[in-house]
Each structure stands twice: as structure tokens, then as C-alpha cells.
Amino acid sequence: MPVIAKSDLLQGTLDLLILKTLSLEKLHGYAIAQRINLSSRALLQVPQGSLYPAVHRLEQKGWLAAEWDQTDTGREAKFYALTRQGRRQLEHEIADWKRLAEGIALILAITEADV
């Protein structure tokens, strides 16, 4: 199965993936990308050049909070966590995604008999 590149993701999908990933635990940037890759069974790979600008944008919107901490390897890294506002935004993003997926599923189910 082919990997879906960031450029192939729908606009706003990266925000949803980051918010959902951080809803489970605080993570540093590289770990966010790894978790998305692992959770999607390697179907989604987010390059760091796309991830970090998105994370910083979400932080500026007040959806993420950041603090410096040590990684498992002892390296200092900036860890990100959802804020209360970020959790509310995640709920909106999930609802929007479900509506979009439902609409696409309806279109994909159309047959010649339906036309």
C-alpha cells in the first residue's frame, strides 16, 4: 500500500493528526511524527519540514502548550501538550472530519442505478 505524503493530505488534516496524537500524552516534535507513522501503520509520514511549522502555528493559536524536558535518551527537547482550548478544537476537528468522510462515502457509494 502506498504511503500518503503530507502534500496528499487534505488541508487541515495535519492539524487533526497532531491534536489527536497529543491528546494521549505530551510529546516532542520527532516523537509526534513517529507516533503518527506508527499509528497509521506507516501509511502517513509527516516530514519534519511540515510538522514543525504546523506545531508552531497550533501553539500560536493557543491549542498547544510547550515546555522543555528531557527525552528518554537524556536529550533536551521541547515537549508539546494540548491545552483546554486545544481539546475543544480537537472535538471540532473530529466532528468535521467525520462529516467529510460521511459525504465522501456517500459519493463513493453512488452507482449508475442511482443516477
C-alpha positions in Angstrom: 0.0 0.0 0.0 1.5 3.4 -0.9 2.4 5.9 1.7 0.3 9.1 1.8 2.7 12.1 1.6 1.9 15.3 3.5 1.2 17.1 0.2 -1.5 14.5 -0.5 -3.3 15.1 2.8 -6.4 17.3 2.8 -5.9 20.8 4.0 -6.2 20.9 7.8 -5.7 17.1 8.2 -2.2 17.6 9.7 -3.7 19.8 12.5 -6.1 17.0 13.3 -3.4 14.4 13.3 -1.2 16.5 15.6 -4.0 17.4 18.0 -5.2 13.7 18.3 -1.7 12.4 18.8 -1.1 15.0 21.6 -4.4 14.2 23.2 -2.9 11.0 24.5 0.3 12.3 26.0 2.8 15.1 25.7 5.5 14.5 23.1 8.4 16.3 21.4 8.3 17.0 17.7 10.2 14.0 16.4 8.0 11.7 18.6 4.8 13.3 17.2 6.0 12.3 13.7 6.9 8.8 14.8 3.6 8.3 16.6 1.6 9.4 13.5 3.7 7.0 11.4 3.2 4.1 13.8 -0.4 4.7 14.5 -1.2 4.8 10.7 0.8 1.6 10.2 3.3 3.6 8.2 0.6 4.9 5.8 1.1 8.5 6.9 4.6 10.0 7.1 4.9 13.7 8.1 8.2 15.2 7.3 9.8 17.5 9.9 9.7 20.4 7.4 5.9 20.2 7.5 5.5 19.1 11.2 7.3 21.9 13.0 5.6 24.8 11.2 2.2 23.2 12.0 3.1 22.6 15.6 4.3 26.2 16.0 1.1 27.5 14.3 -1.0 25.4 16.7 1.0 26.7 19.6 0.4 30.3 18.5 -3.3 29.6 18.3 -3.3 28.6 21.9 -4.1 24.9 21.1 -0.8 23.6 22.3 1.5 24.4 25.3 5.2 23.7 25.2 7.9 23.1 27.8 11.4 21.9 27.7 12.1 18.5 29.2 14.4 15.5 28.7 13.8 12.8 26.2 14.2 9.1 27.0 17.8 9.4 25.7 18.6 12.3 28.0 18.5 15.0 25.3 16.7 18.3 25.9 13.6 18.8 23.7 10.5 20.9 23.5 7.5 18.8 24.5 4.0 19.8 23.4 0.7 19.1 25.1 -2.9 20.0 24.3 -4.4 23.0 26.1 -8.1 23.1 27.2 -8.7 25.2 24.1 -6.8 22.5 22.0 -9.0 19.8 23.4 -12.1 21.7 22.3 -10.6 22.3 18.9 -9.9 18.6 18.6 -13.5 17.8 19.2 -14.5 20.2 16.4 -11.9 18.8 14.1 -13.1 15.2 14.7 -16.7 16.2 14.0 -15.7 18.0 10.8 -13.6 15.0 9.6 -16.5 12.6 10.3 -18.9 14.8 8.3 -16.4 15.0 5.4 -15.8 11.2 5.5 -19.6 10.5 5.5 -20.0 12.8 2.5 -17.2 11.1 0.6 -18.6 7.7 1.5 -22.0 8.7 0.1 -20.4 9.8 -3.2 -18.3 6.7 -3.5 -21.4 4.5 -3.0 -23.2 6.0 -5.9 -23.9 3.6 -8.7 -25.2 4.0 -12.3 -28.6 3.0 -11.0 -28.6 6.0 -8.6 -28.1 8.5 -11.4 
